[in-house]
Amino acid sequence: MPSKDDIAQFKLEVTRQHLNYLKYIRTRGHAVDEAEIARLEAEVVAAEEAKARERSREASDDEKGLSAR
């Protein structure tokens, strides 16, 4: 069974691929929903920021653990 982190990473990658697809077809002259692109961009940014905060928190916890020894 995949972990929550694995599922979140998968969902982020699918969202990123969909966003890139919409941007690509827009460059080819097709009409796309600009609101959908904006929503997906915001979703990707939010997920990446949350991931960065988690990494920072883990690094901080690791440093605290090392200094406590």
Secondary structure, DSSP 8 states (H G I E B T S, - for coil): ---HHHHHHHHHHHHHHHHHHHHHHHHTT----HHHHHHHHHHHHHHHHHHHHHHHHHHHHHHHHHHT-
